[in-house]
Amino acid sequence: MPPIAKPTACLALADGTLFYGQGFGATGQTEAELCFNTAMSGYQEIMTDPSYAGQIVTFTFPHIGNVGVNPEDDETQDPVAAGMVVKWMPTQSSNWRAVQELSEWLASRGRIAIGGIDTRRLTRAIRQSGAPHVALAHDPEGNFDVEALVKAARAFPGLTGVDLAKGVTCAQSYRWDEMRWAWPEGYAPQTAPKKKVVAIDYGAKRNILRCLASAGCDVTVLPATATKEDVLAHKPDGVFLSNGPGDPAATGAYAVPMIKGILDDTKLPVFGICLGHQMLALALGGKTVKMNHGHHGANHPVKELDTGKVEITSMNHGFAVDGQSLPEGVVETHVSLFDGSNCGIRMSDRPVFSVQHHPEASPGPQDSFYLFERFVQAM
């Protein structure tokens, strides 16, 4: 890039470290936790993943924005991540599906981004010291009150103890029948479902719901605060627990009693992903812990312990289930080959299971799609 005469964006860490660069997207200021994502594709899916509520995403892959954006790739209606950090400023998009430039899309949806950052240095800092609290400002005139930015970063409350699911869940129940994208028709409807599923929306990604529909499910989505009675009123063949943001222990205050009620009063199959995995673990008597910098990427190796098979998976989580806390009758099924952390559980005597990774692969590989089929077979 040509030398920057005057920075138009500033990223301030709570420890006082400053990164200057070029701003794009919306102007203004935002505070959040900073994480990094190693995926080489799918920046639009990442920015619209509700699991990123309260976080700014650093992309380690430098070519962000080169395929533009399009409404088909949104995982929810608008970006949920608070902001974006990239190495190189987005170039003009070059893709037949693009309908808008990344910078225009971010600006129209109030999301701030900064380019020209040494993302390797920033990623090393996150890995060594943990996910920092930051303030990100974009001012086309380049006027920054550095002391105020650092103070704002230090004032950010963090994600520990915070329930964010209520802020990203649906306002009311709805039906879902759209299946996974396929050439040439795109998203086709599910017209012959085999089983009825109630999906609890803690921040559900659209492609997870599409995968359920593609596996043969008639899906009804309920808000995160749904009760056992709300779920059972739909007479489901199975219950799905979705992904979502925030501290699982905080969301568990209202989610765990509902899940316990389903487990105690029915024999329904239950399947959870990401936050849904953590909710199930808490309901079964396990515990969750905050990770140093979390897992965010589309290249994470996970081992299925029963078969020894290694799957390359997509991940996005800053909290994890403590595998050592699982009670008798709950079996650890998957572990991360990066750090040995828990990535899956199941009840030993019932079709109740969950995984930490994202088998819907949006973005990411499709090694774990069999889990949706396993859920349908259990029903």
LUMFIKE-349172 format. One record per residue (C-alpha): residue number from 1; x, y, z. Coordinates in Angstrom, 1 decimal. Layout:
# residues N
- NUM; X; Y; Z
...
***
This chain:
# residues 379
- 1; 0.0; 0.0; 0.0
- 2; 1.2; 3.6; -0.5
- 3; 2.3; 5.3; 2.7
- 4; -0.5; 6.7; 4.9
- 5; -0.2; 10.4; 5.3
- 6; -2.5; 10.6; 8.2
- 7; -4.2; 7.6; 9.9
- 8; -8.0; 7.7; 9.9
- 9; -8.6; 4.9; 12.4
- 10; -7.2; 3.9; 15.7
- 11; -7.4; 0.6; 17.7
- 12; -6.7; 1.1; 21.4
- 13; -6.0; -1.8; 23.7
- 14; -6.8; -1.7; 27.4
- 15; -3.0; -2.0; 28.2
- 16; -2.4; 1.2; 26.3
- 17; -1.1; -0.3; 23.0
- 18; -2.2; 1.7; 20.0
- 19; -2.6; 0.5; 16.3
- 20; -3.1; 3.2; 13.7
- 21; -4.5; 2.5; 10.2
- 22; -7.1; 3.5; 7.6
- 23; -10.7; 3.4; 8.5
- 24; -13.5; 2.1; 6.3
- 25; -17.1; 1.2; 6.9
- 26; -19.0; 3.4; 9.4
- 27; -17.4; 6.3; 11.3
- 28; -17.5; 6.6; 15.1
- 29; -16.3; 4.5; 18.0
- 30; -17.1; 1.1; 19.5
- 31; -15.8; -1.0; 22.4
- 32; -15.6; -4.8; 22.5
- 33; -13.5; -7.8; 23.1
- 34; -10.9; -8.5; 20.4
- 35; -10.5; -11.9; 18.9
- 36; -8.8; -13.3; 15.7
- 37; -10.2; -15.6; 13.0
- 38; -7.9; -17.7; 10.8
- 39; -10.5; -18.6; 8.1
- 40; -9.4; -17.9; 4.5
- 41; -13.0; -17.4; 3.3
- 42; -16.4; -16.4; 4.6
- 43; -15.8; -13.0; 6.1
- 44; -19.4; -12.1; 5.5
- 45; -20.7; -15.2; 7.3
- 46; -18.3; -14.4; 10.2
- 47; -19.4; -10.8; 10.5
- 48; -23.1; -11.8; 10.5
- 49; -22.7; -14.8; 12.9
- 50; -24.6; -13.9; 16.1
- 51; -21.9; -15.7; 18.2
- 52; -19.7; -12.7; 17.6
- 53; -21.9; -10.3; 19.6
- 54; -19.6; -8.1; 21.7
- 55; -16.5; -8.9; 19.7
- 56; -14.3; -7.2; 17.1
- 57; -12.8; -9.7; 14.7
- 58; -9.2; -9.6; 13.5
- 59; -8.8; -11.5; 10.2
- 60; -5.5; -13.2; 9.9
- 61; -6.1; -13.8; 6.2
- 62; -5.1; -10.6; 4.3
- 63; -7.5; -10.7; 1.3
- 64; -10.7; -9.6; 3.0
- 65; -13.4; -8.0; 0.8
- 66; -12.2; -9.3; -2.5
- 67; -15.5; -11.1; -3.3
- 68; -17.8; -8.4; -2.0
- 69; -21.0; -9.2; -0.2
- 70; -24.4; -10.5; -1.2
- 71; -27.6; -11.1; 0.8
- 72; -27.5; -14.9; 0.3
- 73; -24.4; -15.3; 2.5
- 74; -25.8; -13.4; 5.5
- 75; -26.1; -15.7; 8.6
- 76; -28.5; -13.2; 10.1
- 77; -30.1; -10.0; 8.8
- 78; -27.3; -7.6; 9.8
- 79; -23.7; -7.8; 11.0
- 80; -23.5; -8.7; 14.7
- 81; -19.7; -8.5; 15.2
- 82; -18.9; -5.0; 16.5
- 83; -16.1; -4.3; 14.1
- 84; -13.4; -5.6; 11.7
- 85; -9.6; -5.5; 11.7
- 86; -7.7; -6.4; 8.5
- 87; -4.2; -6.2; 7.1
- 88; -4.9; -4.8; 3.7
- 89; -7.7; -2.4; 2.7
- 90; -10.4; -4.1; 0.7
- 91; -9.9; -4.0; -3.0
- 92; -12.8; -3.7; -5.6
- 93; -14.8; -6.9; -5.4
- 94; -14.4; -9.5; -8.2
- 95; -17.1; -12.2; -7.9
- 96; -20.2; -12.9; -10.0
- 97; -22.4; -13.1; -6.8
- 98; -21.3; -9.7; -5.4
- 99; -24.0; -7.1; -5.2
- 100; -22.2; -4.6; -2.9
- 101; -18.7; -3.6; -1.8
- 102; -17.7; -4.6; 1.7
- 103; -16.9; -1.1; 2.9
- 104; -20.3; 0.2; 1.7
- 105; -22.1; -2.8; 3.3
- 106; -20.4; -2.1; 6.7
- 107; -21.1; 1.6; 6.5
- 108; -24.8; 1.1; 5.8
- 109; -25.0; -1.2; 8.8
- 110; -23.1; 0.9; 11.3
- 111; -20.0; -1.3; 11.6
- 112; -16.5; 0.2; 11.9
- 113; -13.4; -1.4; 10.3
- 114; -9.7; -0.6; 10.2
- 115; -7.1; -1.7; 7.6
- 116; -3.4; -1.4; 7.3
- 117; -2.8; -3.2; 10.6
- 118; 0.1; -5.6; 11.4
- 119; -2.4; -8.4; 12.1
- 120; 0.4; -10.9; 12.8
- 121; 1.7; -8.7; 15.7
- 122; -1.9; -8.2; 16.9
- 123; -2.6; -11.9; 16.8
- 124; 0.5; -12.8; 18.7
- 125; -0.5; -10.3; 21.4
- 126; -3.9; -11.9; 21.7
- 127; -2.4; -15.4; 21.9
- 128; 0.1; -14.4; 24.5
- 129; -2.0; -12.2; 26.8
- 130; -5.6; -13.3; 26.0
- 131; -8.4; -11.6; 24.2
- 132; -8.1; -7.9; 25.1
- 133; -10.7; -5.3; 25.6
- 134; -10.4; -2.6; 23.0
- 135; -11.8; 0.6; 21.6
- 136; -11.9; 1.1; 17.8
- 137; -12.4; 4.6; 16.3
- 138; -12.8; 5.8; 12.7
- 139; -12.5; 9.5; 12.0
- 140; -11.9; 10.6; 8.4
- 141; -10.1; 13.7; 9.8
- 142; -7.8; 11.6; 11.9
- 143; -8.6; 13.3; 15.2
- 144; -8.3; 10.9; 18.1
- 145; -8.4; 11.4; 21.8
- 146; -6.0; 8.6; 22.6
- 147; -6.4; 8.8; 26.4
- 148; -10.2; 8.6; 26.1
- 149; -9.9; 5.6; 23.8
- 150; -7.7; 3.7; 26.2
- 151; -10.1; 4.7; 29.0
- 152; -13.1; 3.4; 27.0
- 153; -11.3; 0.1; 26.3
- 154; -10.6; -0.3; 30.0
- 155; -14.2; 0.5; 30.9
- 156; -15.6; -2.3; 28.6
- 157; -17.1; -4.8; 31.0
- 158; -16.1; -7.9; 29.1
- 159; -18.1; -11.1; 28.3
- 160; -17.6; -13.0; 31.5
- 161; -20.9; -13.2; 33.4
- 162; -22.8; -11.5; 30.5
- 163; -25.9; -13.1; 28.8
- 164; -25.9; -11.9; 25.2
- 165; -28.3; -14.5; 23.8
- 166; -31.4; -12.4; 24.6
- 167; -30.0; -9.6; 22.4
- 168; -29.7; -11.8; 19.3
- 169; -32.5; -14.3; 19.6
- 170; -35.7; -14.1; 17.6
- 171; -38.6; -12.0; 19.0
- 172; -41.2; -14.7; 18.3
- 173; -41.4; -18.3; 17.0
- 174; -41.2; -19.0; 13.2
- 175; -41.1; -21.9; 10.8
- 176; -38.0; -22.6; 8.6
- 177; -38.0; -24.8; 5.5
- 178; -35.1; -23.4; 3.4
- 179; -32.4; -26.0; 2.6
- 180; -28.7; -25.6; 1.8
- 181; -27.5; -23.8; -1.2
- 182; -27.1; -26.0; -4.3
- 183; -26.3; -25.3; -7.9
- 184; -28.2; -24.2; -10.0
- 185; -31.4; -23.5; -8.0
- 186; -29.8; -21.9; -4.9
- 187; -31.9; -22.3; -1.7
- 188; -34.7; -24.8; -2.4
- 189; -37.6; -25.4; 0.1
- 190; -37.9; -28.6; 2.1
- 191; -41.2; -30.1; 0.8
- 192; -41.1; -33.6; 2.4
- 193; -39.8; -33.4; 5.9
- 194; -39.5; -36.6; 7.9
- 195; -39.3; -35.3; 11.5
- 196; -40.4; -32.3; 13.5
- 197; -37.7; -30.3; 15.3
- 198; -38.0; -27.4; 17.7
- 199; -34.8; -25.3; 17.5
- 200; -34.0; -23.0; 20.4
- 201; -32.5; -19.8; 19.1
- 202; -29.6; -18.6; 21.2
- 203; -28.3; -16.8; 18.1
- 204; -28.9; -19.4; 15.4
- 205; -27.0; -19.2; 12.1
- 206; -29.2; -19.6; 9.1
- 207; -27.0; -22.3; 7.6
- 208; -27.6; -24.5; 10.7
- 209; -31.3; -24.3; 10.1
- 210; -30.8; -25.0; 6.4
- 211; -28.7; -28.1; 7.4
- 212; -31.6; -29.3; 9.6
- 213; -34.0; -28.8; 6.8
- 214; -31.7; -30.6; 4.3
- 215; -31.4; -33.5; 6.7
- 216; -35.2; -33.9; 6.5
- 217; -36.5; -31.8; 9.4
- 218; -39.6; -29.6; 9.7
- 219; -38.1; -26.8; 11.8
- 220; -39.9; -24.5; 14.2
- 221; -37.6; -21.9; 15.8
- 222; -38.4; -20.6; 19.4
- 223; -36.7; -17.7; 21.3
- 224; -33.9; -18.4; 23.8
- 225; -36.3; -17.9; 26.7
- 226; -38.7; -20.6; 25.6
- 227; -39.9; -22.9; 28.4
- 228; -40.3; -26.6; 28.5
- 229; -44.0; -26.1; 28.0
- 230; -43.4; -23.9; 25.0
- 231; -41.2; -26.6; 23.4
- 232; -43.5; -29.5; 24.1
- 233; -46.6; -27.6; 22.8
- 234; -45.2; -28.2; 19.3
- 235; -45.0; -32.0; 19.8
- 236; -41.5; -32.3; 18.4
- 237; -39.6; -35.4; 17.5
- 238; -36.4; -33.8; 18.7
- 239; -35.0; -30.6; 20.2
- 240; -32.1; -28.6; 18.8
- 241; -30.0; -26.1; 20.8
- 242; -28.3; -23.5; 18.6
- 243; -25.1; -21.5; 18.7
- 244; -24.9; -18.1; 20.3
- 245; -22.7; -15.5; 22.1
- 246; -21.8; -14.6; 25.6
- 247; -21.1; -16.5; 28.8
- 248; -22.8; -19.9; 28.9
- 249; -23.2; -19.7; 32.7
- 250; -25.2; -16.4; 32.4
- 251; -27.5; -17.7; 29.6
- 252; -27.8; -21.0; 31.5
- 253; -29.8; -19.1; 34.3
- 254; -32.9; -19.5; 32.1
- 255; -31.8; -22.0; 29.5
- 256; -30.7; -24.8; 31.8
- 257; -34.0; -25.3; 33.6
- 258; -35.8; -25.7; 30.2
- 259; -33.3; -28.3; 29.0
- 260; -33.4; -30.2; 32.3
- 261; -37.2; -30.3; 32.0
- 262; -36.9; -31.8; 28.5
- 263; -34.4; -34.4; 29.7
- 264; -36.3; -35.3; 32.9
- 265; -39.8; -35.4; 31.4
- 266; -39.2; -36.8; 27.9
- 267; -37.0; -39.2; 26.0
- 268; -36.7; -36.8; 23.0
- 269; -33.4; -36.8; 21.1
- 270; -31.4; -33.5; 21.8
- 271; -28.7; -32.1; 19.6
- 272; -26.6; -29.0; 20.5
- 273; -24.0; -26.9; 18.7
- 274; -21.5; -24.3; 20.2
- 275; -23.4; -22.4; 22.9
- 276; -26.1; -25.1; 22.7
- 277; -23.3; -27.7; 23.5
- 278; -22.4; -25.6; 26.5
- 279; -26.0; -25.3; 27.6
- 280; -26.4; -29.1; 27.4
- 281; -23.3; -29.7; 29.4
- 282; -24.4; -27.3; 32.1
- 283; -27.8; -29.0; 32.2
- 284; -26.1; -32.4; 32.6
- 285; -24.0; -31.2; 35.5
- 286; -20.8; -30.0; 33.8
- 287; -19.0; -26.7; 34.0
- 288; -17.8; -24.1; 31.5
- 289; -14.6; -22.0; 31.5
- 290; -13.4; -18.8; 29.8
- 291; -10.6; -19.6; 27.3
- 292; -7.5; -17.5; 26.9
- 293; -8.2; -16.5; 23.3
- 294; -10.8; -19.0; 22.2
- 295; -11.1; -20.9; 18.9
- 296; -12.1; -18.9; 15.8
- 297; -11.4; -20.4; 12.4
- 298; -12.2; -22.9; 9.7
- 299; -9.2; -25.3; 10.0
- 300; -9.5; -26.8; 13.5
- 301; -8.7; -30.5; 13.8
- 302; -11.1; -32.4; 16.1
- 303; -10.8; -36.1; 17.0
- 304; -13.9; -38.3; 17.4
- 305; -12.8; -40.5; 20.3
- 306; -15.1; -43.5; 19.4
- 307; -13.7; -44.0; 15.9
- 308; -10.3; -42.1; 16.0
- 309; -11.5; -40.1; 13.0
- 310; -10.1; -36.6; 12.7
- 311; -12.4; -34.0; 11.3
- 312; -11.3; -30.5; 10.1
- 313; -13.9; -28.2; 11.5
- 314; -15.1; -24.6; 11.8
- 315; -15.0; -23.1; 15.3
- 316; -16.1; -19.9; 17.0
- 317; -16.1; -19.9; 20.8
- 318; -14.4; -18.1; 23.7
- 319; -15.8; -20.4; 26.4
- 320; -15.4; -24.2; 26.6
- 321; -16.9; -27.1; 28.5
- 322; -14.5; -28.4; 31.2
- 323; -14.1; -32.0; 30.1
- 324; -13.0; -32.9; 33.7
- 325; -16.3; -31.7; 35.1
- 326; -18.5; -34.1; 33.2
- 327; -20.5; -36.4; 35.6
- 328; -21.0; -40.1; 35.4
- 329; -23.3; -41.0; 32.4
- 330; -22.0; -38.2; 30.3
- 331; -19.2; -39.2; 27.8
- 332; -16.7; -37.0; 26.1
- 333; -16.9; -37.7; 22.4
- 334; -14.7; -35.2; 20.6
- 335; -11.5; -33.3; 21.6
- 336; -9.5; -30.5; 19.9
- 337; -6.1; -31.6; 18.6
- 338; -4.9; -28.1; 19.0
- 339; -5.2; -27.9; 22.8
- 340; -7.1; -31.0; 24.0
- 341; -10.2; -29.0; 25.0
- 342; -13.6; -30.6; 25.0
- 343; -15.4; -30.5; 21.6
- 344; -18.3; -33.0; 22.2
- 345; -20.4; -34.9; 24.7
- 346; -23.2; -37.5; 24.7
- 347; -25.3; -39.2; 27.3
- 348; -24.3; -42.8; 27.6
- 349; -27.8; -44.2; 27.5
- 350; -29.9; -41.8; 25.5
- 351; -29.7; -40.0; 22.0
- 352; -28.6; -36.7; 23.6
- 353; -25.4; -35.2; 22.2
- 354; -23.7; -32.0; 21.3
- 355; -20.5; -30.6; 19.7
- 356; -18.5; -27.4; 20.2
- 357; -17.6; -27.0; 16.5
- 358; -19.8; -25.9; 13.7
- 359; -20.9; -28.8; 11.4
- 360; -22.9; -26.5; 9.2
- 361; -19.6; -25.2; 7.7
- 362; -20.4; -21.6; 7.0
- 363; -17.6; -20.9; 6.5
- 364; -15.5; -24.0; 6.6
- 365; -15.2; -27.7; 5.7
- 366; -18.1; -30.1; 5.7
- 367; -16.5; -33.0; 7.5
- 368; -19.0; -33.0; 10.3
- 369; -22.3; -32.7; 8.4
- 370; -23.0; -36.4; 9.4
- 371; -24.1; -35.0; 12.9
- 372; -27.3; -33.6; 11.4
- 373; -28.0; -37.0; 9.9
- 374; -27.2; -38.7; 13.2
- 375; -29.8; -36.5; 14.9
- 376; -32.5; -37.4; 12.3
- 377; -31.6; -41.1; 12.7
- 378; -31.9; -40.8; 16.5
- 379; -35.4; -39.3; 16.1
***
